[in-house]
């Protein structure tokens, strides 16, 4: 059995269309193994919540 619980490679999230689109998440990669503690840290507005919402598929369709 693999010890890897979650692997994220080059996660990108785009909101909006065309030239007005923004990318709050652009190229995030990480992996979490069994028994590890994971913390997603960063400054205010850096995309932590958008990363979590993207992984959980809780964002509305584009």
N, CA, C and O atoms as a Tripos MOL2 file, in Angstrom:
@<TRIPOS>MOLECULE
protein
  248   247    62     0     0
PROTEIN
NO_CHARGES

@<TRIPOS>ATOM
      1 N           0.8470   -1.1770    0.0000 N.3       1 UNK1
      2 CA          0.0000    0.0000    0.0000 C.3       1 UNK1
      3 C           0.8920    1.2400    0.0000 C.2       1 UNK1
      4 O           1.8920    1.2900    0.7170 O.2       1 UNK1
      5 N           0.5340    2.2330   -0.7980 N.am      2 UNK2
      6 CA          1.3050    3.4630   -0.9100 C.3       2 UNK2
      7 C           1.1120    4.3460    0.3180 C.2       2 UNK2
      8 O           0.0200    4.4190    0.8820 O.2       2 UNK2
      9 N           2.1870    5.0110    0.7190 N.am      3 UNK3
     10 CA          2.1090    5.9540    1.8340 C.3       3 UNK3
     11 C           1.6520    7.3350    1.3830 C.2       3 UNK3
     12 O           1.4240    8.2090    2.2200 O.2       3 UNK3
     13 N           1.5140    7.5480    0.0900 N.am      4 UNK4
     14 CA          1.1090    8.8570   -0.4130 C.3       4 UNK4
     15 C          -0.4160    8.9760   -0.3810 C.2       4 UNK4
     16 O          -1.1220    8.1940   -1.0170 O.2       4 UNK4
     17 N          -0.9150    9.9690    0.3700 N.am      5 UNK5
     18 CA         -2.3590   10.1770    0.4970 C.3       5 UNK5
     19 C          -2.8830   11.1610   -0.5340 C.2       5 UNK5
     20 O          -3.9980   11.0080   -1.0340 O.2       5 UNK5
     21 N          -2.0800   12.1730   -0.8530 N.am      6 UNK6
     22 CA         -2.5090   13.2030   -1.7980 C.3       6 UNK6
     23 C          -1.3050   13.7180   -2.5560 C.2       6 UNK6
     24 O          -0.2800   14.0530   -1.9630 O.2       6 UNK6
     25 N          -1.4350   13.7810   -3.8710 N.am      7 UNK7
     26 CA         -0.3970   14.3700   -4.7110 C.3       7 UNK7
     27 C          -1.0550   15.4130   -5.5940 C.2       7 UNK7
     28 O          -2.0080   15.1180   -6.3140 O.2       7 UNK7
     29 N          -0.5470   16.6230   -5.5350 N.am      8 UNK8
     30 CA         -1.0430   17.7250   -6.3560 C.3       8 UNK8
     31 C           0.1200   18.1760   -7.2270 C.2       8 UNK8
     32 O           1.1970   18.4900   -6.7210 O.2       8 UNK8
     33 N          -0.0990   18.2070   -8.5430 N.am      9 UNK9
     34 CA          0.9520   18.5930   -9.4760 C.3       9 UNK9
     35 C           0.4300   19.6920  -10.3840 C.2       9 UNK9
     36 O          -0.5300   19.4900  -11.1280 O.2       9 UNK9
     37 N           1.0640   20.8540  -10.3230 N.am     10 UNK10
     38 CA          0.7940   21.9760  -11.2190 C.3      10 UNK10
     39 C          -0.6810   22.3990  -11.2060 C.2      10 UNK10
     40 O          -1.2860   22.5870  -12.2610 O.2      10 UNK10
     41 N          -1.2490   22.5440  -10.0150 N.am     11 UNK11
     42 CA         -2.6420   22.9710   -9.8750 C.3      11 UNK11
     43 C          -2.7950   24.4110  -10.3380 C.2      11 UNK11
     44 O          -2.0370   25.2890   -9.9230 O.2      11 UNK11
     45 N          -3.7730   24.6490  -11.1950 N.am     12 UNK12
     46 CA         -4.0610   25.9890  -11.7000 C.3      12 UNK12
     47 C          -5.5590   26.2350  -11.5940 C.2      12 UNK12
     48 O          -6.3640   25.3580  -11.9070 O.2      12 UNK12
     49 N          -5.9240   27.4260  -11.1530 N.am     13 UNK13
     50 CA         -7.3240   27.8210  -11.0600 C.3      13 UNK13
     51 C          -7.4830   29.1670  -11.7370 C.2      13 UNK13
     52 O          -6.7750   30.1240  -11.4220 O.2      13 UNK13
     53 N          -8.4190   29.2320  -12.6700 N.am     14 UNK14
     54 CA         -8.6850   30.4870  -13.3760 C.3      14 UNK14
     55 C         -10.1120   30.9130  -13.0890 C.2      14 UNK14
     56 O         -11.0360   30.1000  -13.1330 O.2      14 UNK14
     57 N         -10.2820   32.1870  -12.7970 N.am     15 UNK15
     58 CA        -11.6070   32.7440  -12.5430 C.3      15 UNK15
     59 C         -11.8570   33.8340  -13.5690 C.2      15 UNK15
     60 O         -11.0520   34.7520  -13.7260 O.2      15 UNK15
     61 N         -12.9720   33.7260  -14.2580 N.am     16 UNK16
     62 CA        -13.3010   34.7120  -15.2830 C.3      16 UNK16
     63 C         -12.9190   34.2180  -16.6640 C.2      16 UNK16
     64 O         -12.4730   33.0850  -16.8400 O.2      16 UNK16
     65 N         -13.1050   35.0950  -17.6380 N.am     17 UNK17
     66 CA        -12.8700   34.7260  -19.0350 C.3      17 UNK17
     67 C         -12.0190   35.7800  -19.7280 C.2      17 UNK17
     68 O         -12.0150   36.9500  -19.3450 O.2      17 UNK17
     69 N         -11.3050   35.3460  -20.7460 N.am     18 UNK18
     70 CA        -10.5540   36.2660  -21.5940 C.3      18 UNK18
     71 C          -9.4900   37.0530  -20.8460 C.2      18 UNK18
     72 O          -8.8330   36.5430  -19.9390 O.2      18 UNK18
     73 N          -9.3370   38.3040  -21.2490 N.am     19 UNK19
     74 CA         -8.3010   39.1580  -20.6770 C.3      19 UNK19
     75 C          -8.5740   39.5270  -19.2250 C.2      19 UNK19
     76 O          -7.6520   39.9080  -18.5030 O.2      19 UNK19
     77 N          -9.8110   39.4220  -18.7920 N.am     20 UNK20
     78 CA        -10.1700   39.7830  -17.4120 C.3      20 UNK20
     79 C          -9.9990   38.6180  -16.4330 C.2      20 UNK20
     80 O         -10.2050   38.7780  -15.2300 O.2      20 UNK20
     81 N          -9.6290   37.4680  -16.9450 N.am     21 UNK21
     82 CA         -9.4550   36.2930  -16.0830 C.3      21 UNK21
     83 C          -8.2820   36.5030  -15.1260 C.2      21 UNK21
     84 O          -7.2690   37.1080  -15.4790 O.2      21 UNK21
     85 N          -8.4430   35.9910  -13.9190 N.am     22 UNK22
     86 CA         -7.3590   36.0130  -12.9340 C.3      22 UNK22
     87 C          -7.0160   34.5760  -12.5580 C.2      22 UNK22
     88 O          -7.8590   33.6820  -12.6410 O.2      22 UNK22
     89 N          -5.7740   34.3680  -12.1450 N.am     23 UNK23
     90 CA         -5.3200   33.0380  -11.7400 C.3      23 UNK23
     91 C          -4.8420   33.0950  -10.2900 C.2      23 UNK23
     92 O          -3.6590   33.3170  -10.0330 O.2      23 UNK23
     93 N          -5.7520   32.8950   -9.3490 N.am     24 UNK24
     94 CA         -5.3490   32.9420   -7.9430 C.3      24 UNK24
     95 C          -4.4600   31.7640   -7.5370 C.2      24 UNK24
     96 O          -3.7360   31.8390   -6.5440 O.2      24 UNK24
     97 N          -4.5200   30.6850   -8.3070 N.am     25 UNK25
     98 CA         -3.6650   29.5170   -8.0680 C.3      25 UNK25
     99 C          -3.0000   29.1950   -9.3980 C.2      25 UNK25
    100 O          -3.6840   28.9690  -10.3960 O.2      25 UNK25
    101 N          -1.6700   29.1740   -9.4170 N.am     26 UNK26
    102 CA         -0.9670   28.9820  -10.6890 C.3      26 UNK26
    103 C           0.3050   28.1670  -10.4780 C.2      26 UNK26
    104 O           1.3540   28.7090  -10.1300 O.2      26 UNK26
    105 N           0.1970   26.8690  -10.6910 N.am     27 UNK27
    106 CA          1.3730   26.0080  -10.6260 C.3      27 UNK27
    107 C           1.7270   25.4840   -9.2410 C.2      27 UNK27
    108 O           2.9060   25.3080   -8.9320 O.2      27 UNK27
    109 N           0.7280   25.2310   -8.4040 N.am     28 UNK28
    110 CA          0.9760   24.7180   -7.0490 C.3      28 UNK28
    111 C           1.1700   23.2000   -7.1050 C.2      28 UNK28
    112 O           0.3780   22.4820   -7.7150 O.2      28 UNK28
    113 N           2.2250   22.7310   -6.4650 N.am     29 UNK29
    114 CA          2.5020   21.2910   -6.3920 C.3      29 UNK29
    115 C           2.9300   20.9190   -4.9770 C.2      29 UNK29
    116 O           3.6980   21.6410   -4.3410 O.2      29 UNK29
    117 N           2.4290   19.7930   -4.4910 N.am     30 UNK30
    118 CA          2.8590   19.2570   -3.1970 C.3      30 UNK30
    119 C           2.3550   17.8290   -3.0730 C.2      30 UNK30
    120 O           1.5010   17.3980   -3.8480 O.2      30 UNK30
    121 N           2.8760   17.1000   -2.1060 N.am     31 UNK31
    122 CA          2.3610   15.7660   -1.7990 C.3      31 UNK31
    123 C           2.3160   15.5970   -0.2880 C.2      31 UNK31
    124 O           3.1090   16.1830    0.4490 O.2      31 UNK31
    125 N           1.3730   14.7860    0.1490 N.am     32 UNK32
    126 CA          1.1920   14.5050    1.5730 C.3      32 UNK32
    127 C           1.2370   12.9920    1.7480 C.2      32 UNK32
    128 O           0.5120   12.2510    1.0840 O.2      32 UNK32
    129 N           2.0940   12.5550    2.6470 N.am     33 UNK33
    130 CA          2.2280   11.1260    2.9260 C.3      33 UNK33
    131 C           1.5740   10.7730    4.2520 C.2      33 UNK33
    132 O           1.3850   11.6270    5.1180 O.2      33 UNK33
    133 N           1.2400    9.5190    4.3890 N.am     34 UNK34
    134 CA          0.6400    9.0090    5.6270 C.3      34 UNK34
    135 C           1.5300    9.3720    6.8200 C.2      34 UNK34
    136 O           2.7440    9.1700    6.7850 O.2      34 UNK34
    137 N           0.9100    9.9080    7.8710 N.am     35 UNK35
    138 CA          1.6270   10.2550    9.0850 C.3      35 UNK35
    139 C           2.2170   11.6550    9.1000 C.2      35 UNK35
    140 O           2.6750   12.1210   10.1430 O.2      35 UNK35
    141 N           2.2130   12.3320    7.9570 N.am     36 UNK36
    142 CA          2.7490   13.6920    7.9020 C.3      36 UNK36
    143 C           1.7030   14.7080    8.3460 C.2      36 UNK36
    144 O           0.4990   14.4900    8.2100 O.2      36 UNK36
    145 N           2.1890   15.8070    8.8740 N.am     37 UNK37
    146 CA          1.3470   16.9590    9.1650 C.3      37 UNK37
    147 C           1.5960   17.9720    8.0650 C.2      37 UNK37
    148 O           2.7450   18.2530    7.7260 O.2      37 UNK37
    149 N           0.5290   18.5230    7.5050 N.am     38 UNK38
    150 CA          0.6550   19.4560    6.3820 C.3      38 UNK38
    151 C           0.0510   20.7930    6.7640 C.2      38 UNK38
    152 O          -1.0460   20.8480    7.3210 O.2      38 UNK38
    153 N           0.7520   21.8570    6.4720 N.am     39 UNK39
    154 CA          0.2470   23.2120    6.6970 C.3      39 UNK39
    155 C           0.4780   24.0230    5.4370 C.2      39 UNK39
    156 O           1.5830   24.0370    4.8940 O.2      39 UNK39
    157 N          -0.5450   24.6870    4.9780 N.am     40 UNK40
    158 CA         -0.4430   25.5670    3.8130 C.3      40 UNK40
    159 C          -0.3600   26.9930    4.3440 C.2      40 UNK40
    160 O          -1.3510   27.5530    4.8150 O.2      40 UNK40
    161 N           0.8270   27.5680    4.2630 N.am     41 UNK41
    162 CA          1.0880   28.8770    4.8540 C.3      41 UNK41
    163 C           1.3510   29.9140    3.7750 C.2      41 UNK41
    164 O           1.8440   29.5930    2.6930 O.2      41 UNK41
    165 N           1.0190   31.1520    4.0800 N.am     42 UNK42
    166 CA          1.3190   32.2370    3.1550 C.3      42 UNK42
    167 C           0.6970   33.5330    3.6150 C.2      42 UNK42
    168 O          -0.0760   33.5720    4.5730 O.2      42 UNK42
    169 N           1.0470   34.5850    2.9180 N.am     43 UNK43
    170 CA          0.5350   35.9070    3.2450 C.3      43 UNK43
    171 C          -0.9440   36.0120    2.9090 C.2      43 UNK43
    172 O          -1.4890   35.1910    2.1720 O.2      43 UNK43
    173 N          -1.5710   37.0160    3.4510 N.am     44 UNK44
    174 CA         -2.9750   37.2890    3.1610 C.3      44 UNK44
    175 C          -3.1530   37.5220    1.6620 C.2      44 UNK44
    176 O          -2.4230   38.3010    1.0500 O.2      44 UNK44
    177 N          -4.1290   36.8390    1.0880 N.am     45 UNK45
    178 CA         -4.4220   37.0230   -0.3320 C.3      45 UNK45
    179 C          -3.5310   36.2520   -1.2810 C.2      45 UNK45
    180 O          -3.5480   36.5170   -2.4830 O.2      45 UNK45
    181 N          -2.7470   35.3000   -0.7770 N.am     46 UNK46
    182 CA         -1.8070   34.5840   -1.6500 C.3      46 UNK46
    183 C          -2.4100   33.3550   -2.3260 C.2      46 UNK46
    184 O          -1.7570   32.7470   -3.1740 O.2      46 UNK46
    185 N          -3.6560   32.9700   -1.9680 N.am     47 UNK47
    186 CA         -4.2980   31.8530   -2.6470 C.3      47 UNK47
    187 C          -4.4760   30.5900   -1.8210 C.2      47 UNK47
    188 O          -4.8100   29.5430   -2.3750 O.2      47 UNK47
    189 N          -4.2650   30.6570   -0.5260 N.am     48 UNK48
    190 CA         -4.4220   29.4560    0.3160 C.3      48 UNK48
    191 C          -5.8420   28.9060    0.2530 C.2      48 UNK48
    192 O          -6.0410   27.7140    0.0190 O.2      48 UNK48
    193 N          -6.8190   29.7650    0.4590 N.am     49 UNK49
    194 CA         -8.2220   29.3200    0.4460 C.3      49 UNK49
    195 C          -8.6360   28.8550   -0.9400 C.2      49 UNK49
    196 O          -9.3560   27.8650   -1.0710 O.2      49 UNK49
    197 N          -8.1930   29.5510   -1.9680 N.am     50 UNK50
    198 CA         -8.5380   29.1530   -3.3350 C.3      50 UNK50
    199 C          -7.9160   27.8010   -3.6770 C.2      50 UNK50
    200 O          -8.5100   27.0120   -4.4130 O.2      50 UNK50
    201 N          -6.7310   27.5330   -3.1500 N.am     51 UNK51
    202 CA         -6.1060   26.2290   -3.3560 C.3      51 UNK51
    203 C          -6.9630   25.1370   -2.7270 C.2      51 UNK51
    204 O          -7.2410   24.1210   -3.3650 O.2      51 UNK51
    205 N          -7.3830   25.3390   -1.4850 N.am     52 UNK52
    206 CA         -8.2140   24.3500   -0.7940 C.3      52 UNK52
    207 C          -9.5560   24.1720   -1.4940 C.2      52 UNK52
    208 O         -10.0040   23.0420   -1.6880 O.2      52 UNK52
    209 N         -10.2010   25.2630   -1.8720 N.am     53 UNK53
    210 CA        -11.4960   25.1790   -2.5590 C.3      53 UNK53
    211 C         -11.3640   24.4700   -3.9030 C.2      53 UNK53
    212 O         -12.2550   23.7190   -4.2990 O.2      53 UNK53
    213 N         -10.2640   24.7030   -4.6010 N.am     54 UNK54
    214 CA        -10.0290   24.0350   -5.8820 C.3      54 UNK54
    215 C          -9.8660   22.5340   -5.6950 C.2      54 UNK54
    216 O         -10.4330   21.7440   -6.4500 O.2      54 UNK54
    217 N          -9.0880   22.1390   -4.6810 N.am     55 UNK55
    218 CA         -8.8750   20.7100   -4.4230 C.3      55 UNK55
    219 C         -10.1710   20.0060   -4.0500 C.2      55 UNK55
    220 O         -10.3840   18.8510   -4.4190 O.2      55 UNK55
    221 N         -11.0340   20.6990   -3.3210 N.am     56 UNK56
    222 CA        -12.3040   20.1160   -2.8880 C.3      56 UNK56
    223 C         -13.4130   20.2660   -3.9320 C.2      56 UNK56
    224 O         -14.5370   19.8090   -3.7280 O.2      56 UNK56
    225 N         -13.0790   20.9100   -5.0470 N.am     57 UNK57
    226 CA        -14.0340   21.1550   -6.1460 C.3      57 UNK57
    227 C         -15.2700   21.9000   -5.6580 C.2      57 UNK57
    228 O         -16.3990   21.5590   -6.0070 O.2      57 UNK57
    229 N         -15.0320   22.9260   -4.8420 N.am     58 UNK58
    230 CA        -16.1250   23.7280   -4.2990 C.3      58 UNK58
    231 C         -16.2780   25.0680   -5.0100 C.2      58 UNK58
    232 O         -17.0990   25.8920   -4.6080 O.2      58 UNK58
    233 N         -15.5020   25.2900   -6.0540 N.am     59 UNK59
    234 CA        -15.6440   26.5180   -6.8340 C.3      59 UNK59
    235 C         -16.6870   26.3070   -7.9240 C.2      59 UNK59
    236 O         -16.7900   25.2090   -8.4720 O.2      59 UNK59
    237 N         -17.4630   27.3400   -8.2460 N.am     60 UNK60
    238 CA        -18.4390   27.1950   -9.3300 C.3      60 UNK60
    239 C         -17.7230   27.0210  -10.6680 C.2      60 UNK60
    240 O         -16.5820   27.4580  -10.8150 O.2      60 UNK60
    241 N         -18.3730   26.3910  -11.6400 N.am     61 UNK61
    242 CA        -17.7520   26.2130  -12.9580 C.3      61 UNK61
    243 C         -17.4480   27.5650  -13.6000 C.2      61 UNK61
    244 O         -18.1540   28.5490  -13.3770 O.2      61 UNK61
    245 N         -16.3990   27.5910  -14.3870 N.am     62 UNK62
    246 CA        -16.0030   28.8400  -15.0710 C.3      62 UNK62
    247 C         -16.9970   29.2150  -16.1420 C.2      62 UNK62
    248 O         -16.8260   30.2310  -16.8150 O.2      62 UNK62
@<TRIPOS>BOND
     1     1     2 1
     2     2     3 1
     3     3     4 2
     4     3     5 am
     5     5     6 1
     6     6     7 1
     7     7     8 2
     8     7     9 am
     9     9    10 1
    10    10    11 1
    11    11    12 2
    12    11    13 am
    13    13    14 1
    14    14    15 1
    15    15    16 2
    16    15    17 am
    17    17    18 1
    18    18    19 1
    19    19    20 2
    20    19    21 am
    21    21    22 1
    22    22    23 1
    23    23    24 2
    24    23    25 am
    25    25    26 1
    26    26    27 1
    27    27    28 2
    28    27    29 am
    29    29    30 1
    30    30    31 1
    31    31    32 2
    32    31    33 am
    33    33    34 1
    34    34    35 1
    35    35    36 2
    36    35    37 am
    37    37    38 1
    38    38    39 1
    39    39    40 2
    40    39    41 am
    41    41    42 1
    42    42    43 1
    43    43    44 2
    44    43    45 am
    45    45    46 1
    46    46    47 1
    47    47    48 2
    48    47    49 am
    49    49    50 1
    50    50    51 1
    51    51    52 2
    52    51    53 am
    53    53    54 1
    54    54    55 1
    55    55    56 2
    56    55    57 am
    57    57    58 1
    58    58    59 1
    59    59    60 2
    60    59    61 am
    61    61    62 1
    62    62    63 1
    63    63    64 2
    64    63    65 am
    65    65    66 1
    66    66    67 1
    67    67    68 2
    68    67    69 am
    69    69    70 1
    70    70    71 1
    71    71    72 2
    72    71    73 am
    73    73    74 1
    74    74    75 1
    75    75    76 2
    76    75    77 am
    77    77    78 1
    78    78    79 1
    79    79    80 2
    80    79    81 am
    81    81    82 1
    82    82    83 1
    83    83    84 2
    84    83    85 am
    85    85    86 1
    86    86    87 1
    87    87    88 2
    88    87    89 am
    89    89    90 1
    90    90    91 1
    91    91    92 2
    92    91    93 am
    93    93    94 1
    94    94    95 1
    95    95    96 2
    96    95    97 am
    97    97    98 1
    98    98    99 1
    99    99   100 2
   100    99   101 am
   101   101   102 1
   102   102   103 1
   103   103   104 2
   104   103   105 am
   105   105   106 1
   106   106   107 1
   107   107   108 2
   108   107   109 am
   109   109   110 1
   110   110   111 1
   111   111   112 2
   112   111   113 am
   113   113   114 1
   114   114   115 1
   115   115   116 2
   116   115   117 am
   117   117   118 1
   118   118   119 1
   119   119   120 2
   120   119   121 am
   121   121   122 1
   122   122   123 1
   123   123   124 2
   124   123   125 am
   125   125   126 1
   126   126   127 1
   127   127   128 2
   128   127   129 am
   129   129   130 1
   130   130   131 1
   131   131   132 2
   132   131   133 am
   133   133   134 1
   134   134   135 1
   135   135   136 2
   136   135   137 am
   137   137   138 1
   138   138   139 1
   139   139   140 2
   140   139   141 am
   141   141   142 1
   142   142   143 1
   143   143   144 2
   144   143   145 am
   145   145   146 1
   146   146   147 1
   147   147   148 2
   148   147   149 am
   149   149   150 1
   150   150   151 1
   151   151   152 2
   152   151   153 am
   153   153   154 1
   154   154   155 1
   155   155   156 2
   156   155   157 am
   157   157   158 1
   158   158   159 1
   159   159   160 2
   160   159   161 am
   161   161   162 1
   162   162   163 1
   163   163   164 2
   164   163   165 am
   165   165   166 1
   166   166   167 1
   167   167   168 2
   168   167   169 am
   169   169   170 1
   170   170   171 1
   171   171   172 2
   172   171   173 am
   173   173   174 1
   174   174   175 1
   175   175   176 2
   176   175   177 am
   177   177   178 1
   178   178   179 1
   179   179   180 2
   180   179   181 am
   181   181   182 1
   182   182   183 1
   183   183   184 2
   184   183   185 am
   185   185   186 1
   186   186   187 1
   187   187   188 2
   188   187   189 am
   189   189   190 1
   190   190   191 1
   191   191   192 2
   192   191   193 am
   193   193   194 1
   194   194   195 1
   195   195   196 2
   196   195   197 am
   197   197   198 1
   198   198   199 1
   199   199   200 2
   200   199   201 am
   201   201   202 1
   202   202   203 1
   203   203   204 2
   204   203   205 am
   205   205   206 1
   206   206   207 1
   207   207   208 2
   208   207   209 am
   209   209   210 1
   210   210   211 1
   211   211   212 2
   212   211   213 am
   213   213   214 1
   214   214   215 1
   215   215   216 2
   216   215   217 am
   217   217   218 1
   218   218   219 1
   219   219   220 2
   220   219   221 am
   221   221   222 1
   222   222   223 1
   223   223   224 2
   224   223   225 am
   225   225   226 1
   226   226   227 1
   227   227   228 2
   228   227   229 am
   229   229   230 1
   230   230   231 1
   231   231   232 2
   232   231   233 am
   233   233   234 1
   234   234   235 1
   235   235   236 2
   236   235   237 am
   237   237   238 1
   238   238   239 1
   239   239   240 2
   240   239   241 am
   241   241   242 1
   242   242   243 1
   243   243   244 2
   244   243   245 am
   245   245   246 1
   246   246   247 1
   247   247   248 2
@<TRIPOS>SUBSTRUCTURE
     1 UNK1         2 RESIDUE 1 A UNK
     2 UNK2         6 RESIDUE 1 A UNK
     3 UNK3        10 RESIDUE 1 A UNK
     4 UNK4        14 RESIDUE 1 A UNK
     5 UNK5        18 RESIDUE 1 A UNK
     6 UNK6        22 RESIDUE 1 A UNK
     7 UNK7        26 RESIDUE 1 A UNK
     8 UNK8        30 RESIDUE 1 A UNK
     9 UNK9        34 RESIDUE 1 A UNK
    10 UNK10       38 RESIDUE 1 A UNK
    11 UNK11       42 RESIDUE 1 A UNK
    12 UNK12       46 RESIDUE 1 A UNK
    13 UNK13       50 RESIDUE 1 A UNK
    14 UNK14       54 RESIDUE 1 A UNK
    15 UNK15       58 RESIDUE 1 A UNK
    16 UNK16       62 RESIDUE 1 A UNK
    17 UNK17       66 RESIDUE 1 A UNK
    18 UNK18       70 RESIDUE 1 A UNK
    19 UNK19       74 RESIDUE 1 A UNK
    20 UNK20       78 RESIDUE 1 A UNK
    21 UNK21       82 RESIDUE 1 A UNK
    22 UNK22       86 RESIDUE 1 A UNK
    23 UNK23       90 RESIDUE 1 A UNK
    24 UNK24       94 RESIDUE 1 A UNK
    25 UNK25       98 RESIDUE 1 A UNK
    26 UNK26      102 RESIDUE 1 A UNK
    27 UNK27      106 RESIDUE 1 A UNK
    28 UNK28      110 RESIDUE 1 A UNK
    29 UNK29      114 RESIDUE 1 A UNK
    30 UNK30      118 RESIDUE 1 A UNK
    31 UNK31      122 RESIDUE 1 A UNK
    32 UNK32      126 RESIDUE 1 A UNK
    33 UNK33      130 RESIDUE 1 A UNK
    34 UNK34      134 RESIDUE 1 A UNK
    35 UNK35      138 RESIDUE 1 A UNK
    36 UNK36      142 RESIDUE 1 A UNK
    37 UNK37      146 RESIDUE 1 A UNK
    38 UNK38      150 RESIDUE 1 A UNK
    39 UNK39      154 RESIDUE 1 A UNK
    40 UNK40      158 RESIDUE 1 A UNK
    41 UNK41      162 RESIDUE 1 A UNK
    42 UNK42      166 RESIDUE 1 A UNK
    43 UNK43      170 RESIDUE 1 A UNK
    44 UNK44      174 RESIDUE 1 A UNK
    45 UNK45      178 RESIDUE 1 A UNK
    46 UNK46      182 RESIDUE 1 A UNK
    47 UNK47      186 RESIDUE 1 A UNK
    48 UNK48      190 RESIDUE 1 A UNK
    49 UNK49      194 RESIDUE 1 A UNK
    50 UNK50      198 RESIDUE 1 A UNK
    51 UNK51      202 RESIDUE 1 A UNK
    52 UNK52      206 RESIDUE 1 A UNK
    53 UNK53      210 RESIDUE 1 A UNK
    54 UNK54      214 RESIDUE 1 A UNK
    55 UNK55      218 RESIDUE 1 A UNK
    56 UNK56      222 RESIDUE 1 A UNK
    57 UNK57      226 RESIDUE 1 A UNK
    58 UNK58      230 RESIDUE 1 A UNK
    59 UNK59      234 RESIDUE 1 A UNK
    60 UNK60      238 RESIDUE 1 A UNK
    61 UNK61      242 RESIDUE 1 A UNK
    62 UNK62      246 RESIDUE 1 A UNK
